[in-house]
Amino acid sequence: MFRLSKGAEYAIRGILHLSMQPEGKVSFVEEIGEAQDVPKAYLAKIFQSLTKKGFLKSTRGQGGGFTLIKPPAEITVNEVIEAMEGPIYLNDCLVSKDACERETFCPVHELWQKAQTSFMDVIINCTFEELAKAGKVKREKCESKSGAA
């Protein structure tokens, strides 16, 4: 089974939460962790890493917390995943030209290449601005359904 690490998944949830906040709003790890169902201590470590990698600004002291350095429209899902996990490859044979001695005659290699290209196209072109807008629409639908009951 292909799957992201919990760290990458939680990083995406954290960045998404910050993307849904008003520009410049400082958010606390406790608040983000609770809203995104992420353990606070784990999220704090992830956010330290994302701060060092240039995604977040950390403010210490009273009223401290985290904000995005770049606008959500300038942050892609791919960037966050690669910041947490490194380059993404669906199979070892895609890592480099000489990674697999079967490449020239293996029909599965072409399948992996097509799948890799499609997958990367989706996550490279998906920004956190898009995800934040979609999240707000979904939240509004859920709230209207629960209010109508």
VMD Tcl script that draws the C-alpha trace (Angstrom):
set ca {
  {0.00 0.00 0.00}
  {1.27 3.46 -0.89}
  {0.80 6.01 1.82}
  {2.20 9.18 3.27}
  {3.90 9.17 6.64}
  {1.87 10.55 9.54}
  {4.34 13.44 9.65}
  {3.56 14.46 6.07}
  {-0.18 14.04 6.61}
  {-0.08 16.12 9.79}
  {2.07 18.77 8.08}
  {-0.56 19.06 5.35}
  {-3.33 19.38 7.92}
  {-1.38 22.03 9.83}
  {-0.57 24.11 6.75}
  {-4.20 23.78 5.64}
  {-5.42 25.05 8.99}
  {-3.13 28.09 8.75}
  {-4.26 28.62 5.14}
  {-7.85 28.90 6.30}
  {-7.05 31.66 8.81}
  {-7.17 35.40 8.07}
  {-3.84 36.64 6.70}
  {-1.33 37.31 9.48}
  {-3.36 35.57 12.22}
  {-1.08 33.84 14.69}
  {-2.29 30.33 15.55}
  {-1.29 28.19 18.50}
  {-0.18 24.56 18.23}
  {-2.88 23.58 20.73}
  {-5.61 25.19 18.62}
  {-4.34 23.67 15.36}
  {-3.83 20.23 16.88}
  {-7.32 20.18 18.33}
  {-8.94 21.42 15.11}
  {-7.01 18.96 12.92}
  {-6.93 15.92 15.25}
  {-3.14 15.99 15.50}
  {-1.25 15.30 18.75}
  {0.12 18.61 20.06}
  {3.66 17.41 20.78}
  {4.01 15.79 17.35}
  {2.62 18.87 15.62}
  {5.07 21.09 17.51}
  {7.99 19.04 16.15}
  {6.57 19.13 12.64}
  {6.09 22.89 12.84}
  {9.69 23.35 14.05}
  {10.83 21.52 10.94}
  {8.50 23.50 8.65}
  {9.78 26.73 10.24}
  {13.40 25.77 9.50}
  {12.41 24.87 5.93}
  {10.85 28.29 5.30}
  {7.12 27.55 5.38}
  {6.22 29.02 8.75}
  {7.14 31.93 10.96}
  {7.34 31.14 14.66}
  {6.67 33.82 17.26}
  {7.72 33.14 20.84}
  {6.29 34.40 24.09}
  {2.88 35.70 25.08}
  {0.67 35.67 22.01}
  {3.23 33.60 20.13}
  {2.43 30.91 17.65}
  {2.71 30.22 13.94}
  {1.84 31.97 10.69}
  {2.52 31.14 7.07}
  {5.51 32.89 5.48}
  {4.07 32.72 1.96}
  {0.45 33.11 0.88}
  {-1.45 29.80 0.56}
  {-1.64 30.35 -3.22}
  {2.14 29.99 -3.35}
  {2.41 26.73 -1.38}
  {1.74 23.41 -3.10}
  {0.92 20.06 -1.58}
  {4.00 18.66 -3.30}
  {6.28 21.18 -1.57}
  {5.01 20.21 1.86}
  {5.21 16.47 1.20}
  {8.75 16.77 -0.16}
  {9.76 18.97 2.80}
  {8.68 16.15 5.11}
  {9.63 13.06 3.10}
  {11.99 14.06 0.33}
  {11.38 13.36 -3.36}
  {8.38 11.20 -4.21}
  {8.71 8.09 -6.35}
  {5.98 5.50 -6.78}
  {8.57 2.79 -7.46}
  {12.34 2.36 -7.14}
  {12.71 2.11 -10.92}
  {11.75 5.78 -11.24}
  {14.47 7.15 -8.98}
  {17.06 7.39 -11.75}
  {17.67 6.23 -15.30}
  {19.88 3.34 -14.17}
  {17.89 2.39 -11.07}
  {16.40 -0.71 -12.68}
  {18.08 -3.11 -15.07}
  {14.65 -4.22 -16.32}
  {13.61 -0.76 -17.54}
  {14.23 -1.43 -21.24}
  {11.98 -4.48 -21.44}
  {9.63 -4.26 -18.44}
  {6.09 -3.19 -19.41}
  {5.31 -2.23 -15.82}
  {7.95 0.51 -15.92}
  {5.83 2.51 -18.37}
  {2.81 2.10 -16.11}
  {4.80 3.48 -13.15}
  {5.98 6.40 -15.28}
  {2.42 7.31 -16.31}
  {1.14 6.96 -12.75}
  {4.05 9.04 -11.42}
  {3.42 11.79 -13.96}
  {-0.31 11.91 -13.20}
  {0.17 11.86 -9.43}
  {2.85 14.55 -9.51}
  {0.73 16.71 -11.80}
  {-2.06 16.68 -9.22}
  {0.05 17.50 -6.16}
  {2.32 20.02 -7.92}
  {-0.69 21.97 -9.19}
  {-2.73 21.86 -5.98}
  {-2.19 24.89 -3.77}
  {-3.26 25.38 -0.19}
  {-5.41 28.29 -1.33}
  {-7.49 25.82 -3.37}
  {-7.68 23.37 -0.46}
  {-8.66 26.14 1.97}
  {-11.49 27.29 -0.32}
  {-12.72 23.71 -0.72}
  {-12.52 23.21 3.05}
  {-14.60 26.30 3.74}
  {-17.27 25.16 1.26}
  {-17.40 21.70 2.86}
  {-17.59 23.19 6.35}
  {-20.48 25.47 5.30}
  {-22.37 22.50 3.81}
  {-21.90 20.49 7.00}
  {-23.02 23.40 9.16}
  {-26.10 24.04 7.03}
  {-27.07 20.36 7.19}
  {-26.67 20.21 10.96}
  {-28.58 23.49 11.38}
  {-31.44 22.25 9.18}
  {-32.02 19.12 11.25}
}
mol new
graphics top color blue
foreach p $ca { graphics top sphere $p radius 0.5 }
foreach p [lrange $ca 0 end-1] q [lrange $ca 1 end] { graphics top cylinder $p $q radius 0.2 }
display resetview
